[in-house]
Amino acid sequence: MTAILGISAFYHDSAAALVVDGEIVAAAQEERFSRQKHDEQFPAQAIEYCLQEANLTPEQLDYVGFYDKPLNKFERLLETYLAYAPAGYRSFRQAIPAWLKQKLHLPREIAKGLNQRYTGRYVFTDHHESHAASAFFPSPFEQAAILTLDGVGEWSTACFGTGNHNKIELTHEIRFPHSLGLLYSAMTYYTGFRVNSGEYKLMGLAPYGEPTYRDLILDRVMDVRPDGSFHMDMSYFNYCQGLTMTSRKFHDEFGGPPRAPESEITQREMDLAASVQSVTEEIMLRMSRHVHAQTGCRNLVLAGGVALNCVGNGRLLREGPFDDIWIQPAAGDAGGALGNALFIWHQLLNQPRIPQQQDSQKGSFLGPQFTDAQIRECLERHGVVYQQLESDQDLCNRVAGLIAQQNVVGWFQGRMEFGPRALGSRSILGDARSTEMQSVMNRKIKFRESFRPFAPMVLDSHQDEYFEFKASHQSPYMLQVAPVHPRLRTQPTGEQIQARGISKLSFPRSTIPAVTHVDYSARVQTIDPTRNPLMHQLLTSFHELTGCPVIINTSFNVRSEPIVCTPSEALQCFMATDMDALAVGSFLVLKKEQQAIPSTAERQKHLAQFPLD
């Protein structure tokens, strides 16, 4: 037996992943245990979980790996600060102590995190090699082109190459400071959202605007070439030398200072979002065409933070040259921990790889799970009134009925998801047919901005009936956007056509309005009976009851809080919001049956600790 522990830490979304004899046994982000969103500290609790899941101790590990090379990253930081000196002194003064105390001494930090019980070898992989390995090795392809896109690793911000059998090779790169991920983060900052967590808000805001700044970005801010490579005018940015993302020149060019967080979102922010999204999609398409021409591969795998841009991914699938695309569900830094472990197994140890028909990611259900006995103990300890269902079919029938009656249901089942998306294990579910459900769930359940769209779950046997999606293609990880099928769309009136900005929300656009964005798109998750049989059973029950095979799926959390991990956290979130029911294991909890329902004031007090941005 060969056990390999991969770690990502100290930058964004710390995580741990355990691979035993080539099988992905466990993977989780530290934030799910520490309850600190995007926790970047050493993932001690995630490591402890992974070892417990495999019934291993640190002494039994054969290799421990880290997802990038700290010395190379430190070199990039020093060279950048020197290049901009003395302008970057404040940033330098903030960053260097952490490097000297911790980040340059990773073997010591890892040994300490493993309680000095591991004495084996450490393996440091290049950041984009970790991304590439996380994309190719779990994929269903024997051969594939590889494209990685993020903010920055050591020096690389984008790479491409190929994967063949049990080996990957990256052959081309774009280097810092020119970065598609940092361009998107700069606009995230400028529009008033938090960098490294608000990018998906910017993507959701884009359809409300018009790409009026697109030409300005392409003419002055950056030079994009036909192959998708680009050069950015760094006088518009401040991330190399300062504590902000954009410079005064950027602010002058785009009409003023950045939006203050939590202030009103105006048409300008919507148009900026639409513009940078349009530029991002154009670059992704150009890159994919070039990579296809260079590699001759029929399939493409993606990873890196930009690979979480599901609108761009959807266009790659529809308009790009590849037959099929597979995207790592934990495409950001957390997935680097998994990529590192798989890189050691296949690339360094030269172990064979047999692609699975779907993939080897196991639906990305790689986190903790809880027995009915543990769940019952939690419910009784908190004095909860509950009922236990006799079978999975009984549970699915009851929950399907509740959703059909416009109830919002918390769904806590099986192993927790690895990656940023709730995929049907730690989810909040609702009726996609409702004209009110998007507003209700944003306002009363998620406590977040009204413009934010919700994603649909659809039975894979009906996906092409509801979305412009090939019947043979699957999107199990909610990483691709597709247009809602034209037959479901409502004909817009003159008033609807003229609507601008948030006023677009006032009009339902299809027969599944709660999951149809204002541009008639949806972030689709297909549900098949292999990856998530219980959710497939629930959707089947809902389809039989209503004739509709689509429901809303959003993550089981409130704003700025990690997705719930334990039954106790699920119960706390359920009681702190206006959810109507909670299906946790084989138990069903109805809000109306509880003796002590928190008042609105109590719920607002609880949620005040989570800032909107």
N, C-alpha and C positions, 0 to 999 in steps of 0.2 A: 504494500500500500504506500502511495506517495501523496502526502497532504501538503497543499500549497495555500498559504494565506496571502492575499493581496490587500494592500492598504492604500487609501488616498486620504490625505490630511493636510491641514494647515493653510489651505487657500480657500476652498469653497466646497461645501457638501462632503465632509469627511465620510468615509465609508469603509467597510471591510467585506471581503468576499472569500469564500473557501471552496477550493476545487480539490476533490479527492479522486485520484486515478482518472483525471480528465472530466469527471462529472461535476457540474455546478451543484454544490450541496446547500449553500446558504449565502446570502448577500443582504446587506442592510445599510442604510445611512444612519449616522450617529444621531441626527436630529430626532429620529423617531423614539429614541430612548432618553436623550437629554431634554427634549421638548424645546430646544432652541433652534428656531428656523434657520436652515442652511448652516448648521453648526460646523465650524472648521477646526475644532480642537481634535486632538488625537482620539480616534474612535474606539476607546477602551470598551464601552458597553456593546458596540456592534461586534467587536472581536469576541467578547465573552459569549454573545449570543451564537455566533458562527461556530465556535468551538463546542458549545453545549449541544447544538443541533447535530453535530457529527460525533458527539460523545468522545471528544479528543481533549488533550491537555497541550499546553505550549511545548512541552518536551517531545510530543509526538509529531510536531510539524517538521517537514523535511526542508521546506523553503519558506521564507517570508520575503515578499517583494513590496516595492514602493513604486507608485505610478509615474514618477518623473525623476529627473536627475537634478538634485538641488544645487550642486556645484555649477552646473551649466546655467541654471536659472539665476544664481547669484552673479555669475559673470555678466549676464544680460543686464541685470539691475545696475551693477557698478558701471558698465560701459554707458548705459543710458544716462545715469546721473552725471557722469563725467562729461558727456556730450552736451548736456544742457546746463552745466555748472556756470554760475552759482544759482541759477533759477530754481533748481530742484532741491535746495537745501532743506526746506521744511519737510518735504516728502521723504527725503533721505534720512533725516533725523528720526522720523516716526518708524521707518521700515527697518533700519539696520539693527537696532537692539534685539528684535525678535529673531533675526537671522543669526546674530552672534551667540545668542543664548540657546536657541532651539533648532532652527531650520537647517543649520549647517552640521548638526550633530544627530542625524536621524537614526543611525544604529543605536546610539545611546538612548534616544527617546523611545524607540520601538522596544528595546530591551526592557526599559523601565515600564512601558505599557503592558508588557507580557510578564511583569513581576520577576524579571531576571531569570525566567525559567526556560527561555529559548537560547540555545547556544549554537545554532546552525548558521547557514549562509544567508546573507541579504543580497537581493537582486534589485537593482534600480533600472527600470526601463525608461526610455525616452517618452515624454508626455504623449506625443502623437502616435508613437508605437503602441502605447497602452490603449488609446482610443481606437486605433486601427484593429488591434487584436480583439477588443470588445465587440467590434462590428462584424469582423469576418468569422472568427472561430465559432461563435454560437449560431451563425447564419445557416440556412438550408442549402447553401451553394457549395459545390465542389471547387469552383473558380469564380472570382468576382473582381471587379474594379473596386478600389477602396478610396473614399473621399472623406477627409476629416476637416472640420471647420470649427474653430472656437475663438476665444479672445486671444490667448497666447499660452504656450507651454513654456519650454525653455527659450527658444528663439522662434520656432515655427508658429504660425497662426492658421495655416492651411496646408494640407499635404494630400498627395494622391499617389497611388501605386496599385499593386495587385495582391490578391491572395490566391494561392494555389495549394490545394490539398492541406498540408499541415504547416505551411510557411506563408509569411507575409513579407512584402518588400515595398517600402515607400521610396519613390524615386524623385519626386519634385516637391517643392515647398514654396510658400510665401512667408516672409520673415517679418517679425516685429520691427517697426511699430505699425506696419500696414496690416490691418486686421478687419475682416468683415464683422466678427463678433464684437470688437471694440467700437466699430462704427455704430452698430445697433445699440450697444450699451450707452454710447455717447448721446444718441437721440433719446434713449430711455431716461437718462439723467436730465436732458434738456427739457423734456416734456413733463418733468416733475415726479417721475417714478423712481423707485430704488434700484440701483444697478445690481445686477446678479440675482434679482428676484422679480423685477417689474417688466422684464422684456416680453413676457407673455401677455401682459396687460397692453403693451404697445401694439402687439400683433392683433389683439382683439379689438383695439380701438381703430385700427386702420380702415376697415370697411365703412366707417362713418364719415371719412374724409375723402378728399380728392388729392391725387399726387401732384399738387401744384408746385412742390419744391423739388421734384425729381430732377428736372433739367439743371437746376442750380447745384444740386449735389454732384451730378455727373460732369458739369462744365467747370466747376470751381473747386469743389471739395476733394474730388478724386478723379483719377483717370482710369477708366475700365477698358481693358483691351479685349479683342474678340475671343481670346481663350479663357476669359474670366479672371485673369490676373489683374492686379490693380495697384495703383500708387496713390497714396493719400497725401494731401497737402497738410503737413503737420502744424502749420501756423493756425489752423482752425481748431486744434485740439490741445488739451492741457494734461493728458494722462501720463505723458512721459516724465514731466517735471513737477506737476502740481498735485493738489488734493481734489481737483475737480476734473470732469471729463472734457469739457469744452472751454474754448478761450473767448476772450472779448471779441475777437474777429468773427468767430462763429455767431455770437450773439448779435453783433451788428448786421451780419449777413442775413440772419433769419428773423429779424424783426424784434429783438429785445432780449431781456435776461431770461433765464430758465423759469418755467412755471414753478411757483412755490408749492411744495407738497401739500396735498389736501385742499388746495384752492380750486376754484371752478375750472373745469376743463372746457376750453373754448374751441371754436372751429379751427384755429391755428394749430393746436395740438393734434387735432384729428387729421388735418392735412399733412402735418409733419410725419405722423405715424404712417399714413398712406404712402407718403413719398419714400421713406426709408424702407418700408416693406417692399415697394415696387422695385427699388434698386437692389435689395437683397435677393429677390426672386430672379431678377435678370442676371445677376452674377452667378447664382446657383445654376441656372439653366446653361449659361455659357460654359461654366466649369464642367458640367456634366457632359456636354457635347464634346468638349476637348478631351476629357478623360476617356470617353468612349472611343474617340478617334485614335487616341494614343495607345490604349490597351487592347482594343478589339474585343473586350468582354461583353457578354450579353446581359450580365447582372451587375448591380451596384450595391455596395453596403456603405452606410453612413454612420458617423459618430462625431462627437464634439458638441458643444452647446448649441451651435447654429443648427444642428440636425434636429433640435426640438422645435424648429420653426415649421410647424406642420402645414402651413399654407404653402410655403416654398416646396416642401416635400410632395404635396399633392400635385403641384405643377410639374415637378420632375417626373412623376409617374405618368401624368397625362400627356405632357408635351416633350419630355426628354427622350433620348434615343435608346434607353435600356428596356429590356423585356420585363424585368422585375427589380424591385428595390427592397432591401431589408435594412431596418434602422434599429440600432441598439436602444432598447427602452430606457435605460439609464444612460442617455447619450452624453450627459455632462461629466463633471469631474468624478462623481460617485462611481460611474461606470468604469473609470480608469482602474479602480481596484480590481474589478473582475477581469479587465483586459490584461492587467499585469500578471495575474495568476494563470490565465490561459496562455499568455505568451511564454511563461516559464515552462509550462507543460508541453506545448507543441513546438515552439520555436527553439528553445534552449535544450530541452530534454529529448527532442526529436520523436515525440510520441505520435502515433498515427491519429488521424481525425476521420471520423465517419459522419458526414452530415446527416442530420435528421430530416425527415420529410417536411416537417413544419419548421422547427428550429430546436436548439437544445437549451433554450432559455426558460423552459417550463412555464410559459405564460408570464414570466417574471414574478411568479409567486414564490419568493425565496426567503421571506421573512418569518417572524414568529407566528405560531398558531396556538390556540388554547382549547382545552378539552371542555366538554359540557360540565364536568364536575367543577372545573376552575371557574367557568362562567356562572354556574349556579351559586357558588360560594360568594362571588362578587355581588350578584344581584341581592342575595339575602343579607349580606353585610350592609348594603346600602338601603335595606328596607323597601326594595322595589317589588311592586305587584307584577307578576309575570304569569305566562302560561307556556307550557312546554308542548310542542307539536310532536306527534308520534312518528312522523316520517318526513323526509325531504319534500315529498310531493305535497303533503299537507301544508308545510311551511310555505312552499312556492305558491300554492293556490290561495292561501290567506293573504300573502303579501301582494300578489297580483291583484286581488280584489281590492285591497287598500289603495294601491296606486291608481287603479281604475276609478276609484271614488274620490280622486284628487287629494289623497293623503301623501305627505312626504315621509319617506321611510329611510331610516339609517340601516345600512346593511353591513354586518360585521361577520365575515365567514372565512374560514380557512387561513392560509398563510398570507401574511402581509406582502404587498407589492414592493419590488425593488425598482426605484426610479421615481420621478416626480408625479406620475399619473396614478390615480386610483383606477384600477382595471376591473373592478367587480369583486373585490375582497374587503376593502375599506371604503365603501361608497355611500353616497346619499342618492336615492332614487326618486323619480317623479314621472308624471304622465306627460309625454312629449306632445300629446294632442291638445293640451290645455293652452288657451290664449293668455292665461294669467300666470302660469307656473314660472316662467323666467323671472318675472318681476318679484313674485312671492319668494322664490328661493334665494335670489340675490339680496333682497331686503330683509327677510325674516329668518333665513337659515344661514346664509353665508356672510351676511353683514358686509357686503362689498359693493363696488361701483355698479350702477344699474346697466352700464353698457356691456358688461361681461357676458359672453355667450356660454351656453351649456352644450355638452357633447352628447350625441345619441349613441346608445347601444342598439345594435340590430342583429337579429339572427342571420348568420352567414348565408343561409339558404334563401334569404329575401333581400340581400343587400343591393342587388342590381335593380330591384323594383322600387327602392326608395331613394337611392343615390346613384349618381353617374359614376359607377364603380364596376369594373369587370367582375363578372360572377365568379371567375376563377381566382381573383386576387383577394387577399385577406389583409385586414388592418387591425390585428388583435391588440396593438399597443397604443391606439389612439394617437398616432403620429402622422396622419395624413388627412388633409381636408379635401372634401369632394363636394361638387354641387348637388343640391337636392334635386331629385328627378323632376323634370319639367311637368309631368302629369300631376304632381302633387302641389305645384305652385299656384298661388292665387293671382289673378290678373290685376296688376296695379292700376289704381285710379290716377287721374291727373294730379290730385293732391299728393298721392304717394310718390309719384315720379318727381315732383317738385320738392319733396321733403329733403332737408339737409340736417346733418349732425344727429344729435340724440333724438330729434323728432322722428327719425326713421323707425325708432322703436315702437311707435304708436300703432303700427299697422302689421297685422299678421301676414306672413308671406307664403305660408303653405298649410297643408293639413296637419303638419307636425310643427306648429309655430314655435314651441318652446325650445327646439333645437335647430331652428333655421335662422342663421345669422342674417343681418340686413342686406348682405350681398348674395343671398340664397345659397350660402355654403354651410357645411357642417363638418365638425371634426369627428370623423366616423371611427367607431370601434365595432369591429365585427366579432360576434360571439359564436364559437364553434363548440361542439360537445366534448372535445378532447382537452383543450386547455383549461376550461372552466365549466365543468359539467353542471354544477349547481346553478350558476347564472344562466346557462342555456336552458335548464329546466324551468327557471323562473320566467324567462322571456317566452318560452313555449306556452306556459300557463297563461301569461298575459295575452299572447296572440290568440289563443283559443277562446279567451274570455271576451276580447275586444275586437279581434280582427286586425289588430295592429302589432307588428313584431318589433316595435321601437319604443324604448323608454329613455328618460334622461339619466345620465350617470355623471355625478360630480364627486369630488374627493370629500371624504368624511373628515372635515375640519372647518374651522372658521378662519377668517382673514388673519394672515400673518402667523398662523399656528400650524405646526406640522400635522400631517395626517395622523389620525389616532392609531395607536399600536396595540393597546391592551383593552380588555372589556371595561375596565374602570374609566379609561379615557373616553371610550365610546359613550358610556353612560353619562359622563360629565358633559360632553358636547351635546348629547341628546337633550339633557335637562336644561342646558343653557340656551337653547334655541327653540324655535317653533316647530321642530319636527313633530310629526304626529305619532310615529311608531318606530320601534327599534327591533330589528331581527338580528339577534346575536346568538350564534350557534343554533341550537334547535329551539331557542326561547323567543317569544314575542312579547314585547313590552309596549303597551298603549299609554300614551301620555294622559288621556282622560281618566285612566284607572288609578293614577298615582295619587297618593294622599298629600304629598307636599310638592306641588309644582311651583317652581320659582316664579316670583312676580316679574313683570316686565322690567321694573327698576333694578331688581336683583340681577337679571340677565344682562342688562346694560352695564351694571357695575362690573360684572365678570368680564365683559368684552372690552371694557375701556382700556385694559392693559394691552390690547392688540391694536397698534396704530394702523390706519387705513393704508398707508403707503409703506 
